[in-house]
Amino acid sequence: MRTEVARSPRGLVALAVVACIPGLSCAELGRIEGVGEAVCPELRGPGDVLGAQFSADARANAKVRTFVQAAKDMAAVSAAIEAQVADACRRIGADLGIPPAQMAPRDEAGGQASGACGPVSAAIDAILRQGAGVQVAVTPPACQANAQAGARCSGACDVQLDPGQIVAQCEPARLSGYCQGRCAGRCEGRCAGQCRGQCSAYDAQGRCVGFCNGECDGGCDATCHARCEGTWQAPQCAGMVRPPSADAECEASCRAHADVYAACTPALVQVRASYGAEMAARLAATLQANLPALLHAEVALGRRLLGDAQTVVQVGAALPRIVGDAGARALACVAGAAEASTSASVRIQVSVRASASVTGRVGATGG
């Protein structure tokens, strides 16, 4: 047996970014198998998960909705990977004369892929041991995360705090805004009351009615700093550049979401029979026809997303503790999404191994 692998940096043709996950139709995105609609309809339906309301707690809601979106993504893409791997292996098997019954699905996550590719790998091994040889040159897929999808998801991480929360969470020295009442700190406008410092104008009773260079104890017609004995209007906290984020869990879910919707170039493959006559030619022909799809599923989707899938599983394991007070609906969706993401991670791993048992056998690893 002789297998030669060459990789070329040339010949990469960019694929257009599509609205649905590559290899899975938009309709299929709304019918993810094994996820209970009664538990969390957002996991199955076609609606916008990133705009969903799971909890009245803004920070918890941001974490939950981005996690549910990422879990839904992983469930859908894992089904696409399994289907693409199984389909490519079945086509190779048919070309090599393997009966369909021998490529039946196995009873496991990713079983369609493992059931189809196992017999194909064994058949290729038998052909090569008989003296046939193929040469395979591969340009592996290359992918770029979808920045637009990532940015939109990150926007769902931003938590808009109400004025009361800003006031409660900000140190007084950093707090400012319009004070509806008595300003008891520095006033950037005219002070109507006592000025602890220099005042630009006084009334007949000796009260400051001008600009106060110091602390104003009274009404302030512009921005008041530090203390307001009344109601803050449009308060701001110095150093808070943007609304606070829902932090690590939310951002991890969004990275996975952006990676799922990446734009990928296709795998380019050149296969020729090096020796072995008829069986080598048959093997080379079916590999030429089916390796690109197999490598797309294995490399562009599977291997690239394995880390993201495991990260989403970890987020799902941590969220119940972090958002424990988010309410029953939020916790039910977290539980359903955690189950879906765990199944998706296993399905991706099994499908990648199944594909690699074929691509690796002929040296077309694509990595």
C-alpha positions in Angstrom: 0.0 0.0 0.0 1.2 3.5 -0.7 -0.7 6.7 0.3 0.6 10.1 -0.4 -0.9 13.3 1.0 -0.2 16.8 -0.3 -1.7 20.0 1.0 -1.8 23.2 -1.1 -2.5 26.7 0.1 -4.1 27.5 -3.2 -7.5 26.9 -4.6 -9.6 28.2 -1.7 -12.9 29.5 -2.9 -15.0 31.4 -0.3 -18.5 30.2 0.5 -21.3 32.7 1.0 -22.5 33.1 4.5 -26.0 31.6 4.7 -28.8 32.2 7.2 -29.0 28.6 8.3 -26.3 26.2 9.4 -24.5 24.6 6.4 -25.9 21.2 5.7 -29.1 21.7 7.6 -32.2 23.4 6.2 -33.9 26.3 7.9 -36.9 24.1 8.5 -34.8 21.4 10.2 -33.5 24.0 12.6 -36.9 24.2 14.1 -37.3 20.5 14.6 -34.3 19.4 16.7 -34.9 15.8 17.7 -35.0 14.9 21.3 -35.7 18.3 22.8 -39.0 18.6 24.7 -41.1 21.5 23.3 -43.1 21.6 26.5 -39.9 22.2 28.6 -38.5 25.0 26.4 -40.2 25.9 23.2 -37.4 28.2 22.2 -35.1 25.2 21.7 -37.3 23.9 18.9 -39.1 26.8 17.4 -37.9 29.1 14.6 -38.2 32.2 16.8 -35.4 34.6 17.9 -33.9 33.1 21.0 -31.6 36.1 21.5 -34.6 38.4 21.9 -36.5 36.0 24.2 -37.4 36.8 27.8 -36.7 34.0 30.2 -36.3 35.9 33.4 -37.1 39.3 35.0 -33.5 39.4 36.2 -31.7 41.2 33.4 -28.3 39.6 34.0 -29.7 36.1 34.4 -31.9 36.6 31.3 -28.8 37.5 29.2 -26.9 34.4 30.3 -29.9 32.1 29.7 -30.9 33.3 26.3 -27.4 33.2 24.9 -26.8 29.8 26.3 -30.1 28.5 24.9 -29.2 29.9 21.5 -25.7 28.2 21.6 -27.2 24.9 22.7 -29.8 25.1 19.9 -27.0 25.8 17.4 -24.9 22.9 18.6 -27.9 20.5 18.5 -28.6 21.5 14.9 -25.0 21.5 13.7 -24.3 18.1 15.3 -27.3 16.7 13.4 -25.9 18.2 10.2 -22.5 16.7 10.8 -23.9 13.2 11.5 -26.1 13.3 8.4 -23.4 14.5 6.1 -20.9 12.0 7.3 -23.4 9.2 7.1 -24.5 10.2 3.6 -21.0 10.4 2.3 -20.0 7.0 3.7 -23.1 5.4 2.4 -22.3 6.7 -1.1 -18.8 5.4 -0.9 -20.1 2.1 0.5 -22.6 1.7 -2.4 -19.8 2.3 -4.9 -17.7 -0.3 -3.3 -20.5 -2.9 -3.3 -21.4 -2.8 0.4 -25.0 -3.8 1.1 -27.1 -1.1 2.7 -28.1 -3.4 5.6 -24.4 -3.5 6.6 -24.4 0.3 6.9 -27.5 0.6 9.1 -27.4 3.1 12.0 -26.1 2.0 15.4 -28.0 2.6 18.6 -25.9 5.5 19.9 -25.5 9.2 19.5 -24.0 9.7 16.1 -25.0 6.2 15.2 -25.9 7.0 11.6 -22.3 8.1 11.0 -20.6 5.3 12.9 -23.0 2.7 11.4 -22.3 3.8 7.8 -18.5 4.5 8.1 -17.4 1.5 10.0 -18.0 -1.0 7.1 -16.6 1.5 4.6 -13.4 1.8 6.6 -13.1 -2.0 6.8 -13.7 -2.4 3.0 -11.1 0.2 2.2 -8.6 -1.5 4.4 -9.3 -4.8 2.6 -8.8 -3.2 -0.8 -5.5 -1.7 0.2 -4.3 -4.9 1.7 -4.9 -6.6 -1.6 -2.4 -4.4 -3.2 -4.4 -1.4 -4.5 -2.9 2.0 -4.0 -4.3 5.6 -4.2 -2.7 9.0 -4.0 -4.7 11.8 -2.3 -3.9 15.5 -2.4 -6.0 17.6 -0.1 -6.5 21.3 0.4 -8.4 21.4 3.7 -11.4 23.6 4.4 -10.7 27.0 6.0 -13.3 28.9 8.1 -13.8 32.3 9.5 -16.2 33.0 12.3 -19.3 35.1 11.5 -18.5 38.5 13.1 -22.0 39.8 12.5 -23.6 36.8 14.3 -21.1 37.2 17.1 -21.7 40.9 17.5 -25.5 40.5 17.6 -25.2 37.8 20.2 -22.8 39.9 22.3 -25.4 42.7 22.1 -27.8 40.3 23.8 -25.2 40.0 26.6 -25.4 43.7 27.5 -27.6 44.3 30.5 -29.5 47.5 30.6 -29.6 48.6 34.3 -32.4 50.8 35.5 -31.4 54.0 37.3 -32.0 52.5 40.7 -29.5 49.7 40.0 -26.9 52.2 38.8 -27.2 54.3 41.9 -27.1 51.2 44.1 -24.0 49.7 42.5 -22.0 52.9 42.0 -19.6 54.4 44.6 -21.0 57.9 45.6 -17.8 59.6 44.5 -18.3 58.3 40.9 -22.0 59.0 40.7 -23.5 61.9 38.7 -26.7 62.9 37.1 -29.6 65.4 37.4 -30.9 65.6 40.9 -34.7 66.0 41.4 -34.4 67.4 44.9 -31.5 68.7 46.9 -28.0 68.2 45.5 -25.6 67.6 48.4 -22.4 67.4 46.3 -20.7 69.3 43.5 -23.0 71.0 41.0 -21.9 71.7 37.4 -24.6 74.3 36.9 -26.2 77.0 39.1 -26.5 76.2 42.7 -29.6 77.4 44.6 -28.7 77.1 48.3 -25.6 76.9 50.4 -22.2 76.8 48.5 -19.3 75.3 50.4 -16.7 77.1 48.3 -16.8 80.1 46.0 -20.2 81.1 44.5 -20.5 83.5 41.5 -23.7 85.2 42.7 -25.8 85.5 45.9 -29.4 86.6 46.5 -30.5 89.1 49.2 -30.6 86.4 51.8 -27.0 85.3 51.1 -27.9 82.1 49.4 -25.9 81.0 46.3 -27.8 81.5 43.1 -24.9 81.2 40.7 -22.1 78.7 39.9 -20.6 77.1 43.0 -16.9 76.2 42.9 -17.2 73.6 45.7 -20.0 71.6 47.1 -23.6 72.8 46.7 -26.2 72.0 49.3 -29.5 72.8 47.5 -31.0 72.8 44.1 -28.8 72.2 41.0 -30.0 73.0 37.5 -27.4 70.8 35.8 -25.3 67.7 36.7 -25.0 66.9 40.3 -22.2 64.7 41.7 -22.0 62.3 44.5 -25.1 62.9 46.6 -28.8 63.6 45.8 -31.4 64.0 48.5 -34.3 63.2 46.2 -34.4 61.2 42.9 -31.6 60.8 40.5 -32.5 61.4 36.8 -30.4 59.7 34.1 -27.6 58.7 36.6 -24.2 57.7 35.3 -21.3 56.0 37.0 -17.8 57.2 36.1 -15.7 54.4 34.5 -18.7 52.4 33.4 -18.0 52.6 29.6 -20.9 50.4 28.6 -23.7 48.6 30.3 -22.3 45.7 32.3 -22.0 42.4 30.5 -23.4 39.1 31.6 -19.8 38.0 31.8 -18.0 34.8 31.0 -20.9 32.4 30.4 -22.6 34.8 28.0 -19.5 35.6 26.0 -18.6 31.9 25.8 -22.0 31.1 24.4 -21.6 33.9 21.8 -18.2 32.7 20.6 -19.8 29.3 20.0 -22.7 30.9 18.2 -20.4 32.9 15.9 -18.3 29.8 15.1 -21.3 27.7 14.2 -22.3 30.3 11.6 -18.8 30.6 10.1 -18.1 30.9 6.4 -16.0 28.0 5.2 -14.1 27.3 2.0 -14.7 23.8 0.5 -12.2 21.0 0.8 -10.4 20.5 -2.5 -9.4 16.9 -3.3 -7.4 15.2 -6.0 -7.4 11.4 -6.0 -5.8 9.0 -8.5 -5.2 5.3 -8.5 -1.4 4.6 -8.3 -1.6 0.9 -8.8 -4.0 -2.0 -8.4 -6.1 -1.8 -11.6 -9.9 -2.1 -11.3 -10.5 -1.9 -7.5 -8.0 1.0 -7.2 -9.8 2.9 -9.9 -13.2 2.3 -8.2 -11.8 3.4 -4.9 -10.2 6.5 -6.4 -13.4 7.5 -8.2 -15.6 7.3 -5.2 -13.1 9.1 -3.0 -12.8 11.9 -5.5 -16.6 12.2 -5.5 -17.3 12.0 -1.8 -14.2 13.1 0.2 -15.0 16.8 -0.1 -18.3 16.4 1.7 -16.8 14.0 4.2 -13.9 16.5 4.9 -16.3 19.4 5.2 -18.4 17.6 7.8 -15.3 16.3 9.7 -13.0 19.3 9.5 -15.0 22.5 8.7 -17.8 21.5 11.1 -16.8 18.7 13.4 -13.2 19.2 14.5 -13.5 23.0 14.4 -16.6 23.0 16.7 -15.5 20.3 19.1 -14.1 22.8 21.6 -17.1 25.1 21.3 -19.4 22.2 21.9 -17.5 21.2 25.1 -17.5 24.8 26.2 -21.3 25.0 25.8 -21.6 21.9 27.9 -19.6 23.5 30.7 -21.7 26.6 30.6 -24.8 24.5 30.9 -23.4 22.7 33.9 -22.5 26.0 35.7 -25.6 28.0 34.9 -28.0 26.5 37.5 -25.8 27.6 40.3 -25.2 31.0 38.8 -28.8 31.9 37.8 -30.5 29.9 40.6 -33.0 32.7 41.3 -33.9 33.4 37.7 -37.3 31.6 37.9 -38.8 28.3 37.0 -39.1 29.0 33.2 -35.4 30.0 32.9 -34.2 27.0 34.9 -36.4 24.6 32.8 -34.9 26.0 29.6 -31.3 25.8 31.0 -32.0 22.1 31.9 -33.4 21.3 28.5 -30.6 23.2 26.7 -27.9 21.5 28.9 -29.3 18.1 27.9 -29.3 19.1 24.2 -25.8 20.4 24.3 -24.4 17.3 26.0 -26.0 15.1 23.4 -24.7 17.3 20.6 -21.2 17.2 21.9 -21.2 13.4 22.0 -22.8 13.2 18.5 -20.1 15.4 17.1 -17.3 13.4 18.7 -18.7 10.1 17.4 -19.3 11.5 13.9 -15.8 12.9 13.7 -14.3 9.6 14.7 -16.5 7.8 12.1 -15.4 10.1 9.3 -11.7 9.9 10.4 -11.8 6.1 10.2 -12.3 6.6 6.4 -10.4 9.8 5.6 -7.5 8.7 7.8 -7.3 5.3 6.1 -6.4 6.9 2.8 -4.3 9.7 4.3 -6.9 12.5 3.6 -6.9 13.9 7.1 -7.5 17.5 6.0 -5.8 18.9 9.1 
